[in-house]
Amino acid sequence: MFHRRSAVAPALALGAALALAAPDPARAQTKPGTEPTFPEQAEAFVLDALKRALEFASSLGNVVPYEMPEQLPNGDIIIRRKPAAPPQGPLPELPPAGPPGTTQL
């Protein structure tokens, strides 16, 4: 049975929780006039990357134009297009078929 939850939402929630729970790298306990240690630099880098990823993901909104797959009682699986999805563009044109029994490579 399929769930109607996105796999992205738990990952974003975990990332946000980690970003909020982690100490602020700007307040790291370093002596005045010294460079931050490698772990402090790594933590700041990861938190900054996580923050930018969360901002980017939130700006995208819901970009998947299809609903979650649904299994019908007869066993068929259907994937419905969302009502607010943008219209699908025209299909590409196929090259003309050759004579029967031939294969184009």
C-alpha positions as CSV (number, residue, x, y, z in Angstrom):
1,M,0.0,0.0,0.0
2,F,1.3,3.5,-0.9
3,H,1.5,6.4,1.5
4,R,0.6,9.9,0.4
5,R,3.7,11.4,2.1
6,S,6.6,12.7,0.2
7,A,10.0,11.2,0.9
8,V,11.5,14.7,0.8
9,A,9.5,16.1,3.7
10,P,11.1,13.9,6.4
11,A,14.6,14.7,5.0
12,L,13.9,18.4,5.1
13,A,12.5,18.2,8.6
14,L,15.5,16.3,9.8
15,G,17.8,18.8,8.2
16,A,16.0,21.7,9.8
17,A,16.1,20.0,13.2
18,L,19.8,19.4,12.9
19,A,20.4,23.0,11.8
20,L,18.4,24.4,14.7
21,A,19.8,22.0,17.3
22,A,23.5,22.6,16.4
23,P,25.4,25.3,18.1
24,D,26.0,28.5,16.1
25,P,29.5,28.3,14.6
26,A,29.9,32.1,14.9
27,R,29.8,31.6,18.7
28,A,32.4,28.9,18.7
29,Q,34.7,28.9,21.7
30,T,37.9,30.0,20.1
31,K,40.4,32.3,21.6
32,P,40.4,35.8,20.2
33,G,42.8,36.2,17.3
34,T,43.0,32.5,16.5
35,E,41.7,30.6,13.5
36,P,38.7,28.3,14.0
37,T,39.6,24.6,14.2
38,F,38.9,22.2,11.4
39,P,35.9,20.6,13.2
40,E,34.5,24.2,13.7
41,Q,35.1,25.0,10.0
42,A,33.5,21.7,8.9
43,E,30.4,22.3,11.1
44,A,30.0,25.8,9.7
45,F,30.4,24.6,6.2
46,V,27.8,21.8,6.7
47,L,25.3,24.1,8.4
48,D,25.7,26.7,5.7
49,A,25.2,24.1,2.9
50,L,22.2,22.7,4.8
51,K,20.6,26.1,5.2
52,R,21.1,26.9,1.4
53,A,19.6,23.5,0.5
54,L,16.6,24.0,2.7
55,E,16.0,27.5,1.2
56,F,16.3,26.1,-2.3
57,A,13.9,23.2,-1.6
58,S,11.4,25.6,-0.1
59,S,11.6,27.8,-3.1
60,L,10.8,24.9,-5.4
61,G,7.4,24.1,-3.9
62,N,5.9,21.0,-5.2
63,V,7.4,20.3,-8.7
64,V,6.1,16.8,-9.2
65,P,3.1,16.9,-11.5
66,Y,1.8,13.5,-10.5
67,E,0.0,12.1,-7.5
68,M,1.3,9.1,-5.6
69,P,0.7,5.7,-7.3
70,E,-2.6,4.1,-6.3
71,Q,-3.5,0.5,-6.5
72,L,-7.0,-0.3,-7.6
73,P,-9.0,-3.2,-6.2
74,N,-8.4,-5.2,-9.4
75,G,-4.6,-4.9,-8.9
76,D,-4.0,-2.1,-11.5
77,I,-1.6,0.6,-10.5
78,I,-2.5,4.1,-11.7
79,I,-0.6,7.4,-11.4
80,R,-2.8,10.4,-11.8
81,R,-1.7,13.7,-13.0
82,K,-2.3,16.5,-10.5
83,P,-5.1,18.9,-11.5
84,A,-2.8,22.0,-11.1
85,A,0.0,20.4,-13.2
86,P,1.2,22.4,-16.1
87,P,0.1,21.1,-19.5
88,Q,2.3,18.5,-21.1
89,G,4.2,19.7,-24.1
90,P,3.9,18.1,-27.6
91,L,5.4,14.7,-28.1
92,P,8.5,14.5,-30.2
93,E,8.0,13.4,-33.8
94,L,9.2,9.9,-34.6
95,P,11.2,9.2,-37.7
96,P,9.3,7.4,-40.5
97,A,9.3,3.6,-40.1
98,G,11.3,1.6,-42.6
99,P,10.0,-1.4,-44.6
100,P,8.5,-4.2,-42.5
101,G,11.1,-6.6,-41.1
102,T,14.0,-4.0,-41.0
103,T,15.6,-2.4,-38.0
104,Q,17.1,1.0,-37.9
105,L,20.2,1.3,-35.8
